[in-house]
Amino acid sequence: MEALRALVTRRETADFKTVDVPEDTQQDLLRAAMNAPAEGQKPWHFVLLSDEKILKDLTILVHERDSLQTAPMSVVICANEMEQASIAQWAIDCAAATENLVLAAHAKGLGSSWVHVFPSKERMRTVGELLGVPQHITPFSVVFLGKPKKPLSKRAVPLETERIHLKGW
């Protein structure tokens, strides 16, 4: 899929088929995420989850739709605060990695749902405890992935000209 087309047609989905995501596709998604821009050190780490019970627990912890429990996998994007001490910077870097991951998923024909963990202290703590992450690792986001139950719209979102300001505000 052409990059610009992927950018303007990506959609969130919360209903997934119970079909596993092939390992080579998982590797492609991680490669895309790891190629996101970063300031200096790349702070991100990725936790891949496919255990049904852990996925169910994760949806409960992040207070998301029950339908996400049908996702065959999720990726938790985490920041290593020892590699990038600035919260502002690792948050930007992890957001870029998360965006690359969901765009790559779309390009591969997968649906995704990006759920924020950061900046909620409660979510960061409980997700970290569920995954057993070390103290210096902070969960940033969760992306639930899988084949969508229904085809996603391929319609591009229209340009919102009222949000564009030329030559100043």
C-alpha positions as CSV (number, residue, x, y, z in Angstrom):
1,M,0.0,0.0,0.0
2,E,1.3,3.5,-0.9
3,A,2.4,5.4,2.2
4,L,0.1,8.4,1.7
5,R,-2.9,6.2,1.1
6,A,-2.1,4.3,4.3
7,L,-1.9,7.5,6.3
8,V,-5.3,8.9,5.1
9,T,-7.3,5.6,5.2
10,R,-6.2,4.1,8.5
11,R,-9.1,3.4,10.9
12,E,-9.4,2.1,14.4
13,T,-11.2,-1.2,14.8
14,A,-12.3,-3.0,18.0
15,D,-13.7,-6.2,16.5
16,F,-11.3,-8.8,15.4
17,K,-11.4,-12.3,13.8
18,T,-9.8,-15.0,15.9
19,V,-7.0,-15.5,13.4
20,D,-3.4,-15.4,14.5
21,V,-1.1,-12.7,13.1
22,P,1.7,-14.5,11.3
23,E,5.2,-14.2,12.8
24,D,6.7,-12.7,9.7
25,T,4.0,-10.0,9.8
26,Q,4.7,-9.4,13.5
27,Q,8.4,-8.9,12.5
28,D,7.4,-6.4,9.8
29,L,5.3,-4.4,12.2
30,L,8.1,-4.3,14.8
31,R,10.6,-3.3,12.1
32,A,8.4,-0.4,11.1
33,A,7.9,0.7,14.7
34,M,11.7,0.6,15.3
35,N,12.2,2.8,12.3
36,A,10.3,5.7,13.8
37,P,12.3,8.9,14.3
38,A,13.8,9.4,17.8
39,E,15.8,12.0,19.5
40,G,19.2,10.4,20.3
41,Q,18.7,7.0,22.0
42,K,15.7,5.0,20.9
43,P,13.9,4.5,24.2
44,W,11.3,2.0,23.1
45,H,10.8,-1.7,23.9
46,F,8.0,-3.9,22.7
47,V,6.1,-6.5,24.6
48,L,4.2,-8.9,22.3
49,L,1.2,-10.6,23.9
50,S,-1.0,-13.4,22.5
51,D,-2.2,-15.2,25.7
52,E,-6.0,-14.9,25.8
53,K,-6.1,-14.4,29.6
54,I,-3.4,-11.7,29.6
55,L,-5.2,-9.9,26.7
56,K,-8.4,-10.1,28.7
57,D,-6.7,-8.7,31.8
58,L,-5.1,-6.0,29.8
59,T,-8.4,-4.8,28.3
60,I,-9.8,-4.6,31.8
61,L,-6.8,-2.7,33.2
62,V,-6.9,-0.1,30.5
63,H,-10.7,0.2,30.8
64,E,-11.4,-0.4,27.1
65,R,-14.1,-2.0,25.1
66,D,-14.7,-5.7,25.8
67,S,-14.6,-6.4,22.1
68,L,-10.9,-5.8,22.2
69,Q,-10.6,-9.1,24.0
70,T,-11.1,-10.8,20.6
71,A,-7.8,-9.4,19.4
72,P,-5.4,-12.3,18.8
73,M,-2.5,-10.1,19.9
74,S,-1.3,-6.9,21.3
75,V,1.9,-5.0,21.4
76,V,2.7,-2.9,24.5
77,I,5.1,-0.1,23.7
78,C,7.3,0.8,26.6
79,A,9.9,3.4,27.3
80,N,13.3,2.7,29.0
81,E,13.8,5.7,31.1
82,M,17.5,4.8,31.5
83,E,18.0,5.2,27.7
84,Q,16.0,8.5,27.5
85,A,15.5,10.3,30.8
86,S,13.3,13.1,29.5
87,I,9.7,12.1,29.8
88,A,8.7,14.7,27.1
89,Q,11.2,13.1,24.7
90,W,10.5,9.5,25.3
91,A,6.7,10.1,25.0
92,I,7.2,11.7,21.6
93,D,9.5,8.9,20.5
94,C,7.1,6.2,21.7
95,A,4.2,7.9,20.1
96,A,6.1,7.9,16.7
97,A,6.9,4.2,17.1
98,T,3.2,3.5,18.0
99,E,2.0,5.4,14.9
100,N,4.5,3.5,12.7
101,L,3.2,0.3,14.1
102,V,-0.5,1.0,13.4
103,L,0.3,2.3,9.9
104,A,2.3,-0.8,9.1
105,A,-0.6,-2.9,10.4
106,H,-3.0,-1.1,8.1
107,A,-0.7,-1.6,5.2
108,K,-0.6,-5.3,5.9
109,G,-4.4,-5.5,6.0
110,L,-4.7,-5.7,9.8
111,G,-7.0,-3.7,12.0
112,S,-5.6,-2.0,15.1
113,S,-6.7,-0.1,18.2
114,W,-4.3,2.2,19.9
115,V,-5.0,2.6,23.6
116,H,-3.2,5.2,25.7
117,V,-1.5,4.0,28.9
118,F,0.7,7.1,29.4
119,P,0.1,9.6,31.1
120,S,-2.2,7.8,33.5
121,K,-0.2,6.9,36.5
122,E,-2.7,4.2,37.4
123,R,-2.6,2.6,33.9
124,M,1.2,2.8,33.8
125,R,1.4,1.1,37.2
126,T,-1.1,-1.6,36.6
127,V,0.0,-2.5,33.1
128,G,3.6,-2.5,34.3
129,E,2.7,-4.9,37.2
130,L,0.7,-7.2,34.8
131,L,3.7,-7.5,32.5
132,G,6.3,-7.6,35.2
133,V,8.4,-4.8,33.7
134,P,11.5,-3.5,35.6
135,Q,11.2,-0.2,37.6
136,H,12.9,1.9,34.8
137,I,10.5,0.7,32.1
138,T,7.3,2.7,31.6
139,P,4.4,1.3,29.6
140,F,3.3,4.0,27.1
141,S,0.6,2.5,24.9
142,V,-1.1,-0.8,23.9
143,V,-1.9,-1.6,20.3
144,F,-4.5,-4.4,19.9
145,L,-4.0,-6.1,16.5
146,G,-5.7,-8.6,14.2
147,K,-7.8,-9.2,11.1
148,P,-10.9,-7.0,11.4
149,K,-14.3,-8.8,11.5
150,K,-15.7,-6.3,9.0
151,P,-13.9,-4.5,6.2
152,L,-12.6,-1.1,7.2
153,S,-13.5,2.0,5.2
154,K,-11.0,2.9,2.6
155,R,-12.4,6.4,2.3
156,A,-9.8,9.1,3.0
157,V,-10.6,11.6,5.7
158,P,-11.4,15.0,4.1
159,L,-9.0,17.9,4.5
160,E,-10.2,20.1,7.3
161,T,-9.4,23.5,5.9
162,E,-10.6,25.3,9.0
163,R,-7.6,23.9,10.8
164,I,-5.1,25.3,8.4
165,H,-3.6,28.8,9.0
166,L,-1.5,30.4,6.2
167,K,1.2,33.0,7.0
168,G,0.4,33.0,10.7
169,W,-2.7,32.3,12.8
